[in-house]
């Protein structure tokens, strides 16, 4: 997904040579027509020319109206005739006339009518001759189109567009909950997607790493901290420390409440309250909450010892997170966080809000009344009565800082749907501050909840716990087939990879906004559309590669005209769709768009093996079928990597 390694013009030249052999003189030129990255664009252009001659419709309108199909029985491309915007004749009549007048074509069969739609089916042999060499040459880059990310396709020297994807964003010393898991999986996918589309992608983790709770954590570490435990498992140990010190804080708060009740009772009896009030004051002056407040004030004031302790906790936690993220094929370019936003950025935001009369005072607090723009946005609180800045002020400052640092063309926030209002308020405030250009470049990608995220060992608190427990479950499933289990070189590592695939695929199976149940038994099954099933499909293709024992260089001379079986033809047609699936995913931004395609292709593969045997077939047929399966393995591999999965070769 690093963009095309072979010059675009060179690809066009090779393709032009190939289609001339099929009787097509040259590649027609259309906007958004990139045959060097998507072979189906050749077919679109070819059809658009013929259909323009029949209907007198604008060829560009025809080209853009030709759609790829979800199921092969509907054709390889389908034309919704009403999209041509032709007057004078009914769409079903136009559809019939297209079929009647469509000339003999070297690329497509005679079209078929389906009410107001015209279905086009590709001729198998030319498709094989064009597609198989194309995939074998493109390999890891097949399907991806790096031209999407150029600022100006006609002038690549203007560079690529820049995208910031902010995702995952856990709180240090707190559980990595289900929302963080979903954000991590979806954000990683979006980063891969835009990288494949040629954007300059900056991945950002906006950590919850600032506030009085870190003063509380430091106080807790002085009481309960263990240096060895910190180094061994910083995230887990800091969480344990936080739980212990927070329990003392809650206990003290309860005690103050109880003492104040006792003071009231003593006052009613006209008895002395001095002792009880002294106890209350002692807790207020010396309790852990006050200690935490003072410690955090030291951090804010830049006290070196306090800042160094906090920084050490942060750095150790990030190092641990990096190890875990690597298992999910995720890398962050920028570990940002609440602590990284400058005080002056927030002050500038507050000042601009006041000067433009966007904000107003309300009983000592500062609010922005957004109801005049949209009732559902309500009133947004930007500063508390005590002068404390809230997340909103910090987020406004963060947008300005990121624009200054990265000059981004687009920024995506991958955050749960519970934050819909917060982000809508944020974008609207930035707009009415006079930065509509900036607000328009920001987008919220939301998602639903994971329900019941628990494992055999209880409710999972951290990402490592989730991955460990699912890996253990996967290991148990693998052991049920002892013969295959013994052939796996490193069963523990494979189980870990399969477990990660199980978690990720379950998360991606529905639309992002849907809630889903965290079901370990279901996700770890090899039956149905699961991560392990997808991995099995890839491993089986790798097994065919090993058993075929053919030199990959031999495939260029394969007689692809031998691929005549319906299963081979359908597999070819499915492989041709992959670039369109990728392009469509840039519109939907849904992992399930890719996943649905991969499962359909895996099902087609599964039903083909009995009919398209490689080992044992006569040499030329063996070579042709092996070339087809090599292409299938490449497409499956490309799709899995786009989702963030690590394809396994044996299992």
PLY file of the C-alpha trace (Angstrom):
ply
format ascii 1.0
element vertex 651
property float x
property float y
property float z
element edge 650
property int vertex1
property int vertex2
end_header
0.00 0.00 0.00
2.93 2.29 -0.58
1.73 3.57 -3.94
2.68 2.31 -7.38
6.34 1.43 -7.84
6.05 1.33 -11.62
5.55 4.59 -13.48
1.91 5.25 -14.37
2.74 6.03 -18.00
4.67 2.76 -18.29
1.65 0.80 -17.06
-0.60 2.62 -19.54
1.86 1.76 -22.31
1.86 -1.94 -21.42
-1.93 -2.02 -21.16
-2.35 -0.22 -24.47
-0.17 -2.88 -26.09
-2.26 -5.66 -24.48
-5.63 -4.26 -25.55
-4.42 -3.60 -29.11
-3.95 -7.37 -29.39
-7.65 -7.65 -28.48
-8.63 -5.27 -31.28
-9.04 -2.05 -29.27
-6.89 0.70 -30.84
-6.26 2.85 -27.76
-7.36 3.67 -24.21
-10.09 6.32 -24.25
-9.59 9.26 -21.90
-12.17 10.03 -19.22
-12.05 11.95 -15.95
-11.42 9.56 -13.04
-10.34 6.84 -15.46
-7.16 5.16 -14.17
-6.67 1.90 -16.08
-3.12 1.56 -14.75
-4.65 0.98 -11.30
-8.06 -0.47 -12.17
-8.50 -2.69 -15.22
-12.29 -2.34 -15.04
-11.84 1.30 -16.07
-10.82 -0.02 -19.51
-14.20 -1.76 -19.70
-16.05 1.35 -18.48
-14.36 3.51 -21.11
-14.99 0.92 -23.83
-18.69 0.66 -22.89
-19.11 4.44 -22.56
-17.93 4.94 -26.15
-20.31 2.31 -27.56
-23.26 3.47 -25.43
-22.73 7.11 -26.38
-23.00 6.14 -30.06
-26.27 4.28 -29.39
-27.99 6.74 -27.01
-26.38 10.12 -27.85
-25.88 10.55 -24.08
-22.81 12.37 -22.76
-19.97 9.76 -22.61
-18.75 11.19 -19.28
-22.21 10.72 -17.74
-22.31 7.14 -19.05
-18.82 6.41 -17.72
-19.70 7.58 -14.20
-23.08 5.79 -14.28
-21.55 2.34 -14.93
-21.50 0.66 -11.51
-19.77 -2.44 -10.18
-22.14 -5.08 -8.84
-22.46 -6.65 -5.38
-23.22 -10.10 -6.83
-21.91 -11.62 -10.05
-25.37 -12.72 -11.26
-26.13 -9.02 -11.81
-23.20 -8.72 -14.22
-19.70 -7.27 -13.94
-20.92 -3.75 -14.64
-24.49 -2.50 -14.58
-26.01 0.61 -16.14
-29.01 2.24 -14.43
-30.54 3.85 -17.53
-32.36 6.67 -15.61
-28.90 7.95 -14.60
-28.28 8.94 -18.24
-30.91 11.70 -17.85
-32.29 11.16 -21.37
-35.62 12.73 -22.35
-38.31 11.58 -24.75
-38.16 7.81 -24.17
-38.94 5.65 -21.18
-35.87 4.15 -19.44
-37.02 0.54 -20.04
-37.39 1.28 -23.78
-33.91 2.80 -23.88
-32.56 -0.28 -22.09
-34.10 -2.58 -24.72
-32.72 -0.48 -27.59
-29.22 -0.58 -26.07
-29.31 -4.39 -26.01
-30.67 -4.56 -29.57
-28.11 -2.14 -31.04
-25.03 -3.06 -28.97
-22.27 -4.15 -31.42
-20.01 -7.16 -31.17
-17.28 -6.38 -28.60
-13.87 -7.94 -27.96
-14.31 -7.39 -24.19
-17.96 -7.94 -23.23
-20.74 -10.36 -24.11
-24.09 -9.22 -25.51
-25.73 -7.20 -22.69
-28.92 -8.23 -20.88
-31.95 -6.15 -19.85
-33.28 -6.12 -16.30
-36.17 -3.60 -16.27
-34.45 -0.18 -16.40
-30.98 -1.70 -15.94
-28.56 -3.06 -18.53
-26.21 -5.80 -17.32
-22.77 -6.29 -18.89
-20.75 -9.49 -18.50
-17.03 -9.62 -19.30
-15.79 -12.22 -21.79
-13.69 -14.71 -19.78
-10.64 -15.19 -22.03
-9.78 -11.48 -22.61
-10.38 -10.85 -18.89
-7.93 -13.59 -17.96
-5.35 -12.34 -20.49
-5.52 -8.80 -19.07
-6.12 -9.45 -15.37
-3.77 -12.26 -14.36
-0.53 -10.62 -15.65
-1.75 -7.31 -14.19
-2.12 -8.76 -10.66
1.11 -10.77 -10.92
3.01 -7.58 -11.74
1.24 -5.27 -9.30
1.39 -7.76 -6.39
1.11 -5.86 -3.04
-0.07 -2.74 -4.86
-2.95 -4.32 -6.78
-6.23 -2.59 -6.02
-4.82 0.53 -4.42
-4.81 3.86 -6.23
-2.24 6.38 -4.94
-3.49 9.05 -7.35
-6.40 9.64 -4.93
-4.03 11.36 -2.54
-2.44 13.82 -4.97
-3.30 17.50 -4.59
-3.37 17.78 -8.36
-3.39 14.63 -10.52
-2.26 16.62 -13.55
0.77 17.91 -11.61
2.19 15.35 -9.11
4.95 17.84 -8.17
2.36 19.68 -6.02
2.62 16.77 -3.60
0.20 14.65 -1.60
-2.69 15.67 0.62
-2.11 15.26 4.35
-4.49 13.41 6.64
-4.42 13.23 10.44
-6.20 10.21 11.92
-6.67 10.62 15.68
-7.66 7.33 17.29
-7.35 4.93 20.24
-6.66 7.68 22.85
-6.71 5.72 26.13
-6.26 7.30 29.56
-2.99 6.53 31.31
-3.48 4.45 34.50
-7.08 3.66 33.57
-8.59 0.60 31.84
-8.30 0.32 28.06
-12.05 -0.08 27.65
-14.17 -1.32 24.77
-14.50 2.14 23.24
-10.73 2.42 22.99
-10.57 -1.03 21.38
-13.08 -0.06 18.68
-11.37 3.28 18.08
-8.02 1.46 17.72
-9.31 -1.09 15.20
-11.33 1.38 13.09
-8.64 4.08 13.24
-5.93 1.63 12.18
-8.07 0.57 9.23
-8.65 4.19 8.15
-4.92 4.91 8.34
-4.21 1.90 6.07
-7.04 2.94 3.73
-5.79 6.48 3.18
-2.18 5.31 2.89
-3.31 2.95 0.08
-5.06 5.93 -1.50
-1.79 7.86 -1.61
-2.43 10.37 1.19
0.35 11.45 3.53
-1.14 9.96 6.71
-0.20 11.10 10.24
-1.47 8.72 12.93
-2.09 10.43 16.27
-2.85 9.04 19.73
-4.40 11.76 21.90
-3.76 10.37 25.38
-5.72 11.24 28.49
-2.57 12.21 30.41
-3.30 15.40 32.38
-5.44 16.61 35.26
-5.72 16.31 39.03
-6.03 12.52 38.74
-2.30 12.44 37.87
-1.57 14.28 41.09
-3.59 11.55 42.82
-1.60 8.89 40.96
1.72 10.43 42.07
0.54 10.57 45.71
-0.57 6.94 45.37
2.79 5.86 43.97
4.56 7.37 46.99
2.40 5.13 49.20
1.94 1.96 47.14
4.41 2.14 44.25
6.82 -0.68 43.46
9.70 0.14 41.13
10.10 -3.42 39.79
6.36 -3.79 39.16
6.34 -0.40 37.39
9.11 -1.44 35.01
7.57 -4.86 34.35
4.00 -3.71 33.67
3.66 0.08 33.90
0.04 0.31 32.72
-1.24 -2.46 35.00
0.77 -1.35 38.03
-0.22 2.32 37.74
-3.84 1.24 37.45
-3.52 -0.86 40.64
-1.92 2.11 42.44
-4.68 4.42 41.21
-7.42 2.04 42.42
-5.84 1.85 45.91
-5.31 5.59 46.36
-8.72 6.39 44.91
-10.29 4.01 47.46
-8.65 6.06 50.25
-9.93 9.27 48.63
-13.49 7.90 48.51
-13.17 6.67 52.10
-12.06 10.16 53.22
-14.92 11.81 51.31
-17.38 9.45 53.02
-15.83 10.24 56.39
-16.17 14.01 55.83
-19.81 13.50 54.87
-20.40 11.40 58.00
-18.62 13.91 60.29
-20.68 16.78 58.88
-23.85 14.85 59.64
-22.57 14.33 63.20
-21.82 18.07 63.48
-25.45 18.82 62.61
-26.66 16.38 65.27
-24.36 17.93 67.93
-25.51 21.43 67.00
-29.13 20.35 67.46
-28.23 19.17 70.97
-26.20 22.36 71.70
-23.11 20.19 72.25
-19.50 21.02 71.28
-18.66 20.53 67.60
-14.99 21.60 67.80
-13.47 18.11 67.75
-15.58 16.96 64.78
-14.93 20.16 62.82
-11.19 19.83 63.48
-11.32 16.29 62.09
-13.13 17.55 58.97
-10.60 20.35 58.50
-7.70 17.98 59.00
-8.96 15.76 56.15
-9.63 18.77 53.92
-6.15 20.18 54.63
-4.12 16.96 54.63
-6.19 14.24 52.90
-5.20 12.60 49.63
-7.51 14.83 47.58
-5.73 17.95 48.82
-2.34 16.25 48.42
-3.30 15.42 44.82
-4.45 19.00 44.18
-1.15 20.38 45.50
0.88 17.86 43.54
-0.96 18.68 40.31
-0.42 22.39 40.99
3.31 21.62 41.21
3.04 19.93 37.80
1.20 22.93 36.31
3.76 25.32 37.82
6.58 23.32 36.22
8.12 21.87 39.41
10.91 19.70 37.97
10.56 16.74 40.34
6.76 16.56 39.90
6.98 16.92 36.11
9.74 14.30 35.85
7.69 11.76 37.82
4.62 12.38 35.64
6.75 12.23 32.46
8.26 8.92 33.57
4.80 7.40 34.12
3.74 8.69 30.70
6.85 7.48 28.84
6.77 3.99 30.41
3.07 3.67 29.57
3.66 4.73 25.96
6.50 2.17 25.59
4.12 -0.56 26.79
1.31 0.65 24.51
3.70 0.61 21.54
4.37 -3.12 22.07
0.66 -3.88 22.18
-0.21 -1.69 19.19
2.52 -3.42 17.15
0.60 -6.70 17.56
-2.34 -4.98 15.83
-0.10 -3.66 13.00
-0.59 -0.13 14.30
2.07 2.55 14.58
1.55 6.10 15.84
3.53 9.00 14.44
2.50 11.32 17.26
1.74 10.42 20.88
-0.06 13.65 21.66
-2.26 14.21 24.68
-4.07 16.70 26.83
-0.74 17.61 28.46
0.76 18.64 25.12
-1.71 21.44 24.39
-0.12 24.78 25.31
-1.81 27.03 27.85
-1.48 29.97 25.44
-3.41 28.05 22.74
-6.31 27.66 25.15
-6.04 31.31 26.24
-6.02 32.42 22.59
-9.14 30.32 21.98
-10.90 31.86 25.00
-9.84 35.35 23.93
-11.14 34.88 20.36
-14.43 33.49 21.69
-14.86 36.57 23.89
-13.75 39.13 21.27
-16.10 37.73 18.62
-18.86 37.59 21.25
-19.22 33.87 20.65
-18.94 33.13 24.38
-20.82 34.73 27.26
-20.70 34.73 31.05
-23.29 32.63 32.84
-23.27 32.78 36.67
-19.48 32.98 36.72
-18.93 30.26 34.10
-18.23 30.84 30.38
-20.63 29.25 27.87
-21.23 29.30 24.12
-24.90 29.36 23.17
-25.17 27.28 19.99
-28.98 27.06 19.96
-29.15 30.01 17.55
-27.26 27.84 15.03
-28.97 24.54 15.88
-31.25 23.71 18.80
-29.78 20.23 19.17
-26.29 21.67 19.78
-27.51 23.38 22.98
-25.16 25.41 25.18
-21.51 24.41 25.47
-19.59 25.02 28.70
-16.03 26.15 27.96
-14.88 27.32 31.41
-16.10 26.38 34.89
-16.95 28.89 37.61
-13.55 28.23 39.26
-11.77 29.25 36.04
-10.81 25.70 35.03
-10.68 25.14 31.28
-12.68 22.17 30.00
-12.03 19.60 27.26
-13.75 21.83 24.72
-11.30 24.71 25.23
-8.38 22.28 25.07
-9.77 20.70 21.87
-10.16 24.11 20.21
-6.53 24.85 21.08
-5.49 21.41 19.78
-7.08 21.96 16.35
-5.22 25.27 15.94
-1.89 23.72 17.02
-2.28 20.75 14.67
-3.12 23.00 11.74
0.00 25.06 12.46
2.23 21.99 12.84
0.92 19.70 10.09
-1.03 21.97 7.68
-3.45 19.08 7.27
-5.99 18.81 4.46
-8.26 16.65 6.57
-8.43 15.44 10.16
-10.52 12.49 11.30
-11.51 11.92 14.93
-12.30 8.23 15.53
-14.41 8.57 18.67
-17.48 6.74 20.04
-20.97 7.98 19.19
-21.42 9.07 22.83
-19.21 12.03 21.86
-21.37 13.07 18.86
-22.60 16.23 20.62
-19.15 17.21 21.94
-17.54 17.03 18.48
-20.48 18.70 16.73
-20.17 21.56 19.26
-16.40 21.70 18.74
-16.64 21.97 14.94
-19.43 24.56 15.11
-17.51 26.72 17.63
-14.39 26.64 15.42
-16.57 27.69 12.49
-18.23 30.65 14.26
-14.82 31.74 15.58
-14.13 32.59 11.94
-12.35 29.36 10.96
-14.96 27.63 8.79
-12.09 26.52 6.54
-10.64 24.62 9.50
-13.96 23.19 10.72
-14.74 21.92 7.21
-11.49 19.93 7.20
-12.45 18.05 10.38
-14.61 14.92 10.44
-15.98 12.72 13.22
-16.02 8.99 12.45
-18.22 7.50 15.15
-19.06 3.96 16.23
-21.39 2.00 18.51
-20.68 0.12 21.72
-19.20 -3.29 22.50
-21.56 -5.06 24.89
-20.36 -7.43 27.61
-16.64 -7.36 26.92
-15.64 -10.06 29.38
-13.47 -13.16 29.03
-13.14 -16.46 30.87
-10.99 -14.69 33.43
-13.50 -11.96 34.20
-14.14 -8.54 32.74
-11.09 -7.49 30.73
-9.52 -4.21 31.81
-6.65 -3.84 29.36
-6.05 -4.55 25.70
-3.28 -7.01 26.58
-5.76 -8.98 28.74
-8.25 -9.18 25.88
-5.64 -10.31 23.35
-4.09 -12.82 25.79
-7.41 -14.45 26.64
-8.59 -14.65 23.03
-5.18 -16.06 22.04
-5.52 -18.75 24.74
-9.00 -19.62 23.50
-7.71 -19.83 19.92
-4.87 -22.10 21.07
-7.44 -24.46 22.62
-9.42 -24.50 19.35
-6.25 -25.29 17.35
-5.42 -28.25 19.62
-8.70 -29.95 18.68
-7.06 -30.90 15.34
-3.89 -32.58 16.57
-2.56 -33.54 13.12
-2.65 -29.96 11.82
-1.52 -28.56 15.16
1.72 -30.59 14.97
2.56 -29.07 11.55
2.44 -25.48 12.83
5.96 -24.19 13.47
5.10 -21.83 16.35
1.58 -22.65 17.62
1.66 -19.98 20.36
2.51 -17.20 17.92
-0.03 -18.43 15.36
-2.73 -18.64 18.06
-1.91 -15.06 19.05
-2.26 -13.86 15.42
-5.50 -15.79 14.96
-6.87 -14.40 18.23
-6.11 -10.83 17.15
-7.79 -11.55 13.78
-10.82 -12.94 15.63
-11.22 -9.77 17.73
-10.69 -7.42 14.79
-12.98 -9.20 12.32
-15.81 -9.45 14.88
-15.49 -5.68 15.38
-15.60 -5.00 11.64
-18.41 -7.38 10.70
-21.26 -4.88 11.03
-21.54 -1.18 10.25
-19.47 0.99 12.59
-22.49 2.62 14.23
-24.00 -0.73 15.30
-23.50 -2.09 18.81
-22.33 -5.72 19.03
-21.88 -8.46 21.63
-18.32 -9.48 22.50
-18.64 -13.25 21.93
-15.41 -15.21 22.30
-16.86 -18.57 21.24
-18.35 -17.09 18.08
-15.33 -15.01 17.08
-12.84 -17.87 17.56
-14.79 -20.34 15.42
-13.58 -21.56 12.02
-17.23 -21.88 11.01
-18.99 -18.86 9.49
-17.59 -15.47 8.53
-14.92 -15.03 11.22
-11.28 -13.94 11.45
-10.02 -17.53 11.75
-12.05 -18.53 8.65
-10.43 -15.72 6.65
-6.98 -16.75 7.89
-7.73 -20.37 6.95
-8.64 -19.26 3.40
-5.25 -17.52 3.09
-3.30 -20.40 4.66
-4.93 -22.88 2.26
-3.82 -20.82 -0.75
-0.29 -20.73 0.70
-0.45 -24.53 1.04
-1.33 -24.82 -2.68
1.73 -22.65 -3.45
3.99 -25.00 -1.47
2.55 -28.17 -2.96
2.48 -26.91 -6.57
6.27 -26.57 -6.50
6.32 -24.19 -9.50
8.74 -21.35 -10.14
6.73 -18.07 -10.03
8.56 -16.87 -13.16
6.89 -19.71 -15.10
3.47 -18.14 -14.57
4.09 -15.44 -17.19
3.93 -18.12 -19.88
0.73 -19.76 -18.55
-1.96 -20.53 -21.14
-4.80 -18.62 -19.48
-7.25 -19.72 -22.19
-7.44 -23.01 -20.29
-9.36 -21.32 -17.45
-12.80 -22.22 -18.79
-14.62 -23.75 -15.80
-17.44 -21.62 -14.30
-15.59 -21.60 -10.94
-12.43 -20.22 -12.57
-14.39 -17.59 -14.49
-16.29 -16.43 -11.40
-13.06 -16.21 -9.43
-11.49 -14.06 -12.16
-14.54 -11.77 -12.19
-14.36 -11.46 -8.40
-10.63 -10.57 -8.48
-11.33 -7.87 -11.07
-13.70 -6.15 -8.59
-11.09 -5.51 -5.90
-9.95 -2.02 -7.12
-13.61 -0.89 -7.27
-14.19 -2.26 -3.76
-11.22 -0.24 -2.52
-12.48 2.89 -4.26
-15.97 2.39 -2.84
-14.50 1.96 0.66
-13.08 5.48 0.39
-16.71 6.62 0.13
-18.23 4.42 2.85
-15.25 4.49 5.28
-16.65 1.18 6.54
-14.35 -1.82 7.17
-17.33 -4.09 6.43
-17.20 -2.95 2.75
-13.83 -4.72 2.43
-14.74 -7.60 4.73
-17.93 -8.48 2.82
-15.94 -8.67 -0.41
-13.21 -10.85 1.15
-15.72 -13.32 2.56
-17.53 -13.59 -0.80
-14.20 -14.22 -2.49
-13.26 -16.80 0.16
-16.55 -18.62 -0.41
-15.87 -18.64 -4.18
-12.42 -20.07 -3.47
-13.80 -22.74 -1.17
-16.27 -23.96 -3.80
-13.60 -23.96 -6.54
-11.03 -26.38 -5.09
-12.82 -29.60 -6.11
-13.13 -28.35 -9.71
-9.75 -26.63 -10.18
-7.16 -29.04 -8.83
-3.59 -27.85 -9.23
-1.48 -30.78 -8.01
-2.00 -33.79 -10.30
-3.26 -31.79 -13.31
-1.37 -31.90 -16.62
1.48 -29.30 -16.72
-0.14 -26.47 -18.74
-3.45 -26.70 -16.88
-1.58 -26.86 -13.57
0.32 -23.69 -14.48
-2.83 -21.78 -15.51
-4.74 -22.75 -12.35
-1.75 -21.99 -10.15
-1.50 -18.52 -11.74
-5.19 -17.96 -10.88
-4.74 -19.09 -7.25
-1.58 -16.99 -6.92
-3.64 -13.95 -7.93
-6.38 -14.93 -5.46
-3.85 -15.23 -2.64
-2.45 -11.80 -3.51
-5.87 -10.12 -3.47
-6.85 -11.82 -0.20
-3.52 -10.78 1.31
-3.94 -7.17 0.14
-7.45 -6.97 1.56
-6.48 -8.49 4.90
-3.54 -6.10 5.28
-5.83 -3.18 4.49
-7.98 -4.25 7.45
-4.88 -4.44 9.67
-4.71 -8.26 9.80
-1.48 -10.27 9.56
-2.10 -13.08 7.03
-0.75 -16.45 8.23
0.81 -19.01 5.90
0.26 -22.13 8.03
-2.29 -22.99 10.70
0 1
1 2
2 3
3 4
4 5
5 6
6 7
7 8
8 9
9 10
10 11
11 12
12 13
13 14
14 15
15 16
16 17
17 18
18 19
19 20
20 21
21 22
22 23
23 24
24 25
25 26
26 27
27 28
28 29
29 30
30 31
31 32
32 33
33 34
34 35
35 36
36 37
37 38
38 39
39 40
40 41
41 42
42 43
43 44
44 45
45 46
46 47
47 48
48 49
49 50
50 51
51 52
52 53
53 54
54 55
55 56
56 57
57 58
58 59
59 60
60 61
61 62
62 63
63 64
64 65
65 66
66 67
67 68
68 69
69 70
70 71
71 72
72 73
73 74
74 75
75 76
76 77
77 78
78 79
79 80
80 81
81 82
82 83
83 84
84 85
85 86
86 87
87 88
88 89
89 90
90 91
91 92
92 93
93 94
94 95
95 96
96 97
97 98
98 99
99 100
100 101
101 102
102 103
103 104
104 105
105 106
106 107
107 108
108 109
109 110
110 111
111 112
112 113
113 114
114 115
115 116
116 117
117 118
118 119
119 120
120 121
121 122
122 123
123 124
124 125
125 126
126 127
127 128
128 129
129 130
130 131
131 132
132 133
133 134
134 135
135 136
136 137
137 138
138 139
139 140
140 141
141 142
142 143
143 144
144 145
145 146
146 147
147 148
148 149
149 150
150 151
151 152
152 153
153 154
154 155
155 156
156 157
157 158
158 159
159 160
160 161
161 162
162 163
163 164
164 165
165 166
166 167
167 168
168 169
169 170
170 171
171 172
172 173
173 174
174 175
175 176
176 177
177 178
178 179
179 180
180 181
181 182
182 183
183 184
184 185
185 186
186 187
187 188
188 189
189 190
190 191
191 192
192 193
193 194
194 195
195 196
196 197
197 198
198 199
199 200
200 201
201 202
202 203
203 204
204 205
205 206
206 207
207 208
208 209
209 210
210 211
211 212
212 213
213 214
214 215
215 216
216 217
217 218
218 219
219 220
220 221
221 222
222 223
223 224
224 225
225 226
226 227
227 228
228 229
229 230
230 231
231 232
232 233
233 234
234 235
235 236
236 237
237 238
238 239
239 240
240 241
241 242
242 243
243 244
244 245
245 246
246 247
247 248
248 249
249 250
250 251
251 252
252 253
253 254
254 255
255 256
256 257
257 258
258 259
259 260
260 261
261 262
262 263
263 264
264 265
265 266
266 267
267 268
268 269
269 270
270 271
271 272
272 273
273 274
274 275
275 276
276 277
277 278
278 279
279 280
280 281
281 282
282 283
283 284
284 285
285 286
286 287
287 288
288 289
289 290
290 291
291 292
292 293
293 294
294 295
295 296
296 297
297 298
298 299
299 300
300 301
301 302
302 303
303 304
304 305
305 306
306 307
307 308
308 309
309 310
310 311
311 312
312 313
313 314
314 315
315 316
316 317
317 318
318 319
319 320
320 321
321 322
322 323
323 324
324 325
325 326
326 327
327 328
328 329
329 330
330 331
331 332
332 333
333 334
334 335
335 336
336 337
337 338
338 339
339 340
340 341
341 342
342 343
343 344
344 345
345 346
346 347
347 348
348 349
349 350
350 351
351 352
352 353
353 354
354 355
355 356
356 357
357 358
358 359
359 360
360 361
361 362
362 363
363 364
364 365
365 366
366 367
367 368
368 369
369 370
370 371
371 372
372 373
373 374
374 375
375 376
376 377
377 378
378 379
379 380
380 381
381 382
382 383
383 384
384 385
385 386
386 387
387 388
388 389
389 390
390 391
391 392
392 393
393 394
394 395
395 396
396 397
397 398
398 399
399 400
400 401
401 402
402 403
403 404
404 405
405 406
406 407
407 408
408 409
409 410
410 411
411 412
412 413
413 414
414 415
415 416
416 417
417 418
418 419
419 420
420 421
421 422
422 423
423 424
424 425
425 426
426 427
427 428
428 429
429 430
430 431
431 432
432 433
433 434
434 435
435 436
436 437
437 438
438 439
439 440
440 441
441 442
442 443
443 444
444 445
445 446
446 447
447 448
448 449
449 450
450 451
451 452
452 453
453 454
454 455
455 456
456 457
457 458
458 459
459 460
460 461
461 462
462 463
463 464
464 465
465 466
466 467
467 468
468 469
469 470
470 471
471 472
472 473
473 474
474 475
475 476
476 477
477 478
478 479
479 480
480 481
481 482
482 483
483 484
484 485
485 486
486 487
487 488
488 489
489 490
490 491
491 492
492 493
493 494
494 495
495 496
496 497
497 498
498 499
499 500
500 501
501 502
502 503
503 504
504 505
505 506
506 507
507 508
508 509
509 510
510 511
511 512
512 513
513 514
514 515
515 516
516 517
517 518
518 519
519 520
520 521
521 522
522 523
523 524
524 525
525 526
526 527
527 528
528 529
529 530
530 531
531 532
532 533
533 534
534 535
535 536
536 537
537 538
538 539
539 540
540 541
541 542
542 543
543 544
544 545
545 546
546 547
547 548
548 549
549 550
550 551
551 552
552 553
553 554
554 555
555 556
556 557
557 558
558 559
559 560
560 561
561 562
562 563
563 564
564 565
565 566
566 567
567 568
568 569
569 570
570 571
571 572
572 573
573 574
574 575
575 576
576 577
577 578
578 579
579 580
580 581
581 582
582 583
583 584
584 585
585 586
586 587
587 588
588 589
589 590
590 591
591 592
592 593
593 594
594 595
595 596
596 597
597 598
598 599
599 600
600 601
601 602
602 603
603 604
604 605
605 606
606 607
607 608
608 609
609 610
610 611
611 612
612 613
613 614
614 615
615 616
616 617
617 618
618 619
619 620
620 621
621 622
622 623
623 624
624 625
625 626
626 627
627 628
628 629
629 630
630 631
631 632
632 633
633 634
634 635
635 636
636 637
637 638
638 639
639 640
640 641
641 642
642 643
643 644
644 645
645 646
646 647
647 648
648 649
649 650
